[in-house]
């Protein structure tokens, strides 16, 4: 191969790697997982989004318990999230995020600040804790 071909291939590989990393970043992945949380229609819909360790911490629940808890979870789930910081250490990531209220009534004027823990399982980021 000539030098120009090698340089072109190198640029293509670098661009592909950067695109893959951007698509698979913990921040980008969490924002997609959060959309899936918002779209969930049952507790069972949330399980594929969570890490095995997170699921293992759940107390055993009947279907009735899950059906009871799910609407409360959905009601408290923030709709407008902005990730402000991302720290990755191996297969763990900590995201710092803010959640703004949907409305500005007297009960929901403050922005909430929190952390999201993600873990990499089988090549996919999963929610460990929000």
C-alpha positions as CSV (number, residue, x, y, z in Angstrom):
1,X,0.0,0.0,0.0
2,X,1.1,3.5,-0.7
3,X,1.5,6.1,2.0
4,X,-1.7,8.0,1.0
5,X,-3.8,4.8,1.3
6,X,-2.4,4.1,4.8
7,X,-3.1,7.7,5.9
8,X,-6.6,7.5,4.5
9,X,-7.3,4.2,6.2
10,X,-5.9,5.5,9.5
11,X,-8.2,8.6,9.3
12,X,-11.2,6.3,8.6
13,X,-10.4,4.0,11.5
14,X,-9.9,6.9,13.9
15,X,-13.2,8.5,12.8
16,X,-15.0,5.2,13.2
17,X,-13.5,4.7,16.7
18,X,-14.5,8.2,17.7
19,X,-18.0,7.8,16.5
20,X,-18.3,4.4,18.3
21,X,-17.0,5.9,21.5
22,X,-19.4,8.9,21.3
23,X,-22.4,6.6,20.7
24,X,-21.4,4.3,23.5
25,X,-20.3,6.9,26.0
26,X,-21.9,6.5,29.4
27,X,-23.6,9.9,29.1
28,X,-25.1,9.2,25.6
29,X,-26.2,5.7,26.8
30,X,-27.8,7.0,30.0
31,X,-29.8,9.6,28.1
32,X,-31.1,6.8,25.9
33,X,-31.8,4.6,28.9
34,X,-33.7,7.5,30.5
35,X,-35.9,7.8,27.4
36,X,-36.7,4.1,27.8
37,X,-37.5,4.6,31.4
38,X,-39.9,7.4,30.5
39,X,-41.5,5.2,27.8
40,X,-41.8,2.2,30.1
41,X,-45.3,0.9,30.7
42,X,-44.5,-1.6,33.4
43,X,-41.9,-2.5,36.0
44,X,-40.7,-5.3,33.8
45,X,-39.8,-2.8,31.1
46,X,-37.2,-1.3,33.5
47,X,-35.3,-4.5,34.2
48,X,-33.3,-4.6,30.9
49,X,-32.0,-1.1,31.7
50,X,-30.6,-2.0,35.0
51,X,-27.4,-3.9,36.0
52,X,-27.6,-7.4,37.5
53,X,-26.2,-6.0,40.8
54,X,-29.0,-3.4,41.0
55,X,-31.7,-5.9,40.3
56,X,-30.2,-8.3,42.9
57,X,-30.7,-5.6,45.5
58,X,-34.4,-5.5,44.9
59,X,-36.6,-7.2,47.5
60,X,-38.7,-10.0,46.1
61,X,-42.0,-8.5,44.9
62,X,-45.2,-10.0,43.6
63,X,-46.7,-8.8,40.4
64,X,-49.2,-6.8,42.5
65,X,-46.4,-5.0,44.3
66,X,-44.7,-4.2,41.0
67,X,-47.9,-2.9,39.6
68,X,-48.3,-0.7,42.7
69,X,-44.8,0.6,42.8
70,X,-44.4,1.4,39.1
71,X,-46.8,4.4,38.9
72,X,-45.0,6.0,41.9
73,X,-41.7,5.5,40.2
74,X,-43.0,7.0,36.9
75,X,-44.5,10.0,38.8
76,X,-41.1,10.8,40.4
77,X,-39.0,10.2,37.4
78,X,-37.5,13.6,36.2
79,X,-38.3,14.4,32.6
80,X,-35.7,17.1,31.8
81,X,-32.2,15.8,32.7
82,X,-28.9,17.3,31.8
83,X,-25.6,15.4,32.4
84,X,-23.0,17.9,33.7
85,X,-20.1,15.6,34.3
86,X,-18.9,12.1,33.5
87,X,-16.2,10.1,35.2
88,X,-15.3,6.7,33.9
89,X,-13.1,4.2,35.7
90,X,-12.9,0.9,34.0
91,X,-16.4,-0.7,33.9
92,X,-17.9,2.0,36.2
93,X,-19.1,5.5,35.4
94,X,-20.4,8.2,37.6
95,X,-22.6,10.9,35.9
96,X,-23.5,14.1,37.7
97,X,-26.8,15.5,36.5
98,X,-29.4,18.1,37.0
99,X,-33.1,17.7,36.6
100,X,-35.3,20.7,36.1
101,X,-39.0,20.7,36.9
102,X,-41.5,20.5,34.1
103,X,-43.5,23.4,35.5
104,X,-42.7,26.3,37.6
105,X,-45.4,26.1,40.2
106,X,-44.7,26.7,43.9
107,X,-44.0,23.1,44.6
108,X,-41.4,22.4,41.8
109,X,-39.2,25.4,41.3
110,X,-35.9,24.0,42.4
111,X,-33.5,22.1,40.1
112,X,-32.5,18.8,41.5
113,X,-28.8,17.7,41.4
114,X,-27.8,14.1,41.7
115,X,-25.5,11.3,40.6
116,X,-26.1,8.3,38.3
117,X,-24.0,5.2,38.6
118,X,-23.6,3.0,35.5
119,X,-21.8,-0.3,35.1
120,X,-20.6,-1.9,31.9
121,X,-22.1,-5.4,31.5
122,X,-21.6,-7.5,28.4
123,X,-20.4,-4.4,26.5
124,X,-23.5,-2.3,27.4
125,X,-23.8,0.4,30.1
126,X,-26.6,-0.4,32.6
127,X,-28.0,1.7,35.4
128,X,-26.6,0.7,38.8
129,X,-28.1,3.5,40.8
130,X,-29.9,6.8,40.1
